Protein backbone atom coordinates (compact mmCIF):
# COMPACT_ATOMS: atom_id res chain seq x y z
CA UNK A 1 0.00 0.00 0.00
CA UNK A 2 1.23 3.47 -0.91
CA UNK A 3 0.05 6.66 0.77
CA UNK A 4 0.21 9.94 -1.12
CA UNK A 5 -0.35 13.33 0.48
CA UNK A 6 -0.69 16.45 -1.66
CA UNK A 7 -0.03 19.95 -0.40
CA UNK A 8 0.55 23.46 -1.70
CA UNK A 9 -2.89 24.33 -3.03
CA UNK A 10 -4.58 27.61 -2.34
CA UNK A 11 -6.01 30.81 -3.77
CA UNK A 12 -3.92 32.71 -6.31
CA UNK A 13 -4.59 35.58 -8.71
CA UNK A 14 -4.52 35.04 -12.47
CA UNK A 15 -0.94 35.15 -13.71
CA UNK A 16 0.39 33.92 -10.39
CA UNK A 17 2.25 30.75 -9.46
CA UNK A 18 1.82 27.83 -7.10
CA UNK A 19 3.91 24.77 -6.38
CA UNK A 20 2.13 21.55 -5.49
CA UNK A 21 3.88 18.68 -3.78
CA UNK A 22 2.94 15.04 -3.39
CA UNK A 23 4.71 13.16 -0.61
CA UNK A 24 4.88 9.39 -0.98
CA UNK A 25 5.19 6.82 1.79
CA UNK A 26 7.94 4.97 -0.08
CA UNK A 27 10.75 5.63 -2.48
CA UNK A 28 9.74 7.35 -5.71
CA UNK A 29 12.31 5.12 -7.42
CA UNK A 30 9.75 2.32 -7.09
CA UNK A 31 7.21 4.12 -9.26
CA UNK A 32 6.97 3.50 -12.98
CA UNK A 33 5.29 6.86 -13.38
CA UNK A 34 4.15 9.78 -11.26
CA UNK A 35 1.38 11.97 -12.56
CA UNK A 36 -0.87 14.90 -11.76
CA UNK A 37 -4.54 15.04 -12.65
CA UNK A 38 -7.17 17.65 -11.92
CA UNK A 39 -10.92 17.82 -11.63
CA UNK A 40 -12.88 21.01 -11.98
CA UNK A 41 -16.44 21.31 -10.61
CA UNK A 42 -18.90 19.50 -12.85
CA UNK A 43 -16.16 18.08 -15.06
CA UNK A 44 -14.37 14.77 -15.39
CA UNK A 45 -10.93 14.27 -13.95
CA UNK A 46 -8.31 15.08 -16.57
CA UNK A 47 -4.64 14.42 -17.12
CA UNK A 48 -2.24 17.28 -16.41
CA UNK A 49 1.32 15.93 -16.46
CA UNK A 50 3.34 12.77 -16.01
CA UNK A 51 6.95 11.95 -15.18
CA UNK A 52 8.23 8.52 -16.14
CA UNK A 53 10.79 6.57 -14.12
CA UNK A 54 13.56 7.24 -16.63
CA UNK A 55 12.86 10.97 -16.55
CA UNK A 56 10.76 11.73 -19.60
CA UNK A 57 7.76 13.98 -19.18
CA UNK A 58 4.46 14.61 -20.91
CA UNK A 59 1.98 17.44 -20.47
CA UNK A 60 -1.59 18.22 -21.42
CA UNK A 61 -1.70 20.81 -24.20
CA UNK A 62 -3.58 23.17 -21.89
CA UNK A 63 -0.65 23.42 -19.46
CA UNK A 64 2.34 22.91 -21.76
CA UNK A 65 4.88 25.68 -21.30
CA UNK A 66 3.33 26.80 -18.00
CA UNK A 67 3.57 23.76 -15.70
CA UNK A 68 6.64 21.72 -14.81
CA UNK A 69 6.60 18.29 -13.15
CA UNK A 70 9.64 17.16 -11.20
CA UNK A 71 10.63 14.77 -8.44
CA UNK A 72 12.94 14.74 -5.46
CA UNK A 73 14.04 11.18 -4.81
CA UNK A 74 15.69 12.13 -1.53
CA UNK A 75 12.42 13.52 -0.20
CA UNK A 76 10.17 10.99 -1.99
CA UNK A 77 8.10 13.75 -3.51
CA UNK A 78 6.79 14.70 -6.91
CA UNK A 79 6.02 18.35 -7.51
CA UNK A 80 4.08 20.44 -9.98
CA UNK A 81 5.27 24.00 -10.52
CA UNK A 82 2.38 25.97 -11.96
CA UNK A 83 3.11 29.34 -13.56
CA UNK A 84 0.98 31.87 -15.42
CA UNK A 85 -2.12 30.45 -13.82
CA UNK A 86 -5.50 30.99 -15.46
CA UNK A 87 -8.99 30.87 -13.97
CA UNK A 88 -9.59 27.68 -15.94
CA UNK A 89 -6.80 26.02 -13.96
CA UNK A 90 -9.11 26.07 -10.94
CA UNK A 91 -9.62 22.47 -9.83
CA UNK A 92 -8.77 19.87 -7.26
CA UNK A 93 -5.35 18.49 -8.17
CA UNK A 94 -4.53 14.84 -7.55
CA UNK A 95 -1.29 12.93 -7.50
CA UNK A 96 -1.27 9.45 -9.07
CA UNK A 97 1.48 6.85 -9.12
CA UNK A 98 2.03 3.32 -10.36
CA UNK A 99 4.01 1.21 -7.91
CA UNK A 100 5.98 -1.66 -9.43
CA UNK A 101 6.32 -3.56 -6.14
CA UNK A 102 2.57 -3.88 -5.55
CA UNK A 103 1.58 -3.62 -9.22
CA UNK A 104 -0.92 -1.02 -8.12
CA UNK A 105 -2.15 2.47 -8.95
CA UNK A 106 -2.55 4.92 -6.08
CA UNK A 107 -4.15 8.34 -5.76
CA UNK A 108 -3.75 11.10 -3.25
CA UNK A 109 -6.67 12.86 -1.59
CA UNK A 110 -6.33 16.01 -3.66
CA UNK A 111 -5.51 19.67 -3.03
CA UNK A 112 -7.68 22.61 -4.09
CA UNK A 113 -6.30 25.24 -6.43
CA UNK A 114 -8.39 28.33 -7.03
CA UNK A 115 -7.34 30.99 -9.53
CA UNK A 116 -9.38 34.13 -9.09
CA UNK A 117 -9.02 37.86 -8.72
C-alpha positions as CSV (number, residue, x, y, z in Angstrom):
1,X,0.0,0.0,0.0
2,X,1.2,3.5,-0.9
3,X,0.1,6.7,0.8
4,X,0.2,9.9,-1.1
5,X,-0.4,13.3,0.5
6,X,-0.7,16.4,-1.7
7,X,0.0,20.0,-0.4
8,X,0.5,23.5,-1.7
9,X,-2.9,24.3,-3.0
10,X,-4.6,27.6,-2.3
11,X,-6.0,30.8,-3.8
12,X,-3.9,32.7,-6.3
13,X,-4.6,35.6,-8.7
14,X,-4.5,35.0,-12.5
15,X,-0.9,35.2,-13.7
16,X,0.4,33.9,-10.4
17,X,2.3,30.7,-9.5
18,X,1.8,27.8,-7.1
19,X,3.9,24.8,-6.4
20,X,2.1,21.6,-5.5
21,X,3.9,18.7,-3.8
22,X,2.9,15.0,-3.4
23,X,4.7,13.2,-0.6
24,X,4.9,9.4,-1.0
25,X,5.2,6.8,1.8
26,X,7.9,5.0,-0.1
27,X,10.7,5.6,-2.5
28,X,9.7,7.4,-5.7
29,X,12.3,5.1,-7.4
30,X,9.7,2.3,-7.1
31,X,7.2,4.1,-9.3
32,X,7.0,3.5,-13.0
33,X,5.3,6.9,-13.4
34,X,4.1,9.8,-11.3
35,X,1.4,12.0,-12.6
36,X,-0.9,14.9,-11.8
37,X,-4.5,15.0,-12.7
38,X,-7.2,17.7,-11.9
39,X,-10.9,17.8,-11.6
40,X,-12.9,21.0,-12.0
41,X,-16.4,21.3,-10.6
42,X,-18.9,19.5,-12.9
43,X,-16.2,18.1,-15.1
44,X,-14.4,14.8,-15.4
45,X,-10.9,14.3,-13.9
46,X,-8.3,15.1,-16.6
47,X,-4.6,14.4,-17.1
48,X,-2.2,17.3,-16.4
49,X,1.3,15.9,-16.5
50,X,3.3,12.8,-16.0
51,X,6.9,11.9,-15.2
52,X,8.2,8.5,-16.1
53,X,10.8,6.6,-14.1
54,X,13.6,7.2,-16.6
55,X,12.9,11.0,-16.6
56,X,10.8,11.7,-19.6
57,X,7.8,14.0,-19.2
58,X,4.5,14.6,-20.9
59,X,2.0,17.4,-20.5
60,X,-1.6,18.2,-21.4
61,X,-1.7,20.8,-24.2
62,X,-3.6,23.2,-21.9
63,X,-0.7,23.4,-19.5
64,X,2.3,22.9,-21.8
65,X,4.9,25.7,-21.3
66,X,3.3,26.8,-18.0
67,X,3.6,23.8,-15.7
68,X,6.6,21.7,-14.8
69,X,6.6,18.3,-13.2
70,X,9.6,17.2,-11.2
71,X,10.6,14.8,-8.4
72,X,12.9,14.7,-5.5
73,X,14.0,11.2,-4.8
74,X,15.7,12.1,-1.5
75,X,12.4,13.5,-0.2
76,X,10.2,11.0,-2.0
77,X,8.1,13.8,-3.5
78,X,6.8,14.7,-6.9
79,X,6.0,18.4,-7.5
80,X,4.1,20.4,-10.0
81,X,5.3,24.0,-10.5
82,X,2.4,26.0,-12.0
83,X,3.1,29.3,-13.6
84,X,1.0,31.9,-15.4
85,X,-2.1,30.5,-13.8
86,X,-5.5,31.0,-15.5
87,X,-9.0,30.9,-14.0
88,X,-9.6,27.7,-15.9
89,X,-6.8,26.0,-14.0
90,X,-9.1,26.1,-10.9
91,X,-9.6,22.5,-9.8
92,X,-8.8,19.9,-7.3
93,X,-5.3,18.5,-8.2
94,X,-4.5,14.8,-7.6
95,X,-1.3,12.9,-7.5
96,X,-1.3,9.5,-9.1
97,X,1.5,6.9,-9.1
98,X,2.0,3.3,-10.4
99,X,4.0,1.2,-7.9
100,X,6.0,-1.7,-9.4
101,X,6.3,-3.6,-6.1
102,X,2.6,-3.9,-5.5
103,X,1.6,-3.6,-9.2
104,X,-0.9,-1.0,-8.1
105,X,-2.1,2.5,-9.0
106,X,-2.5,4.9,-6.1
107,X,-4.2,8.3,-5.8
108,X,-3.8,11.1,-3.2
109,X,-6.7,12.9,-1.6
110,X,-6.3,16.0,-3.7
111,X,-5.5,19.7,-3.0
112,X,-7.7,22.6,-4.1
113,X,-6.3,25.2,-6.4
114,X,-8.4,28.3,-7.0
115,X,-7.3,31.0,-9.5
116,X,-9.4,34.1,-9.1
117,X,-9.0,37.9,-8.7
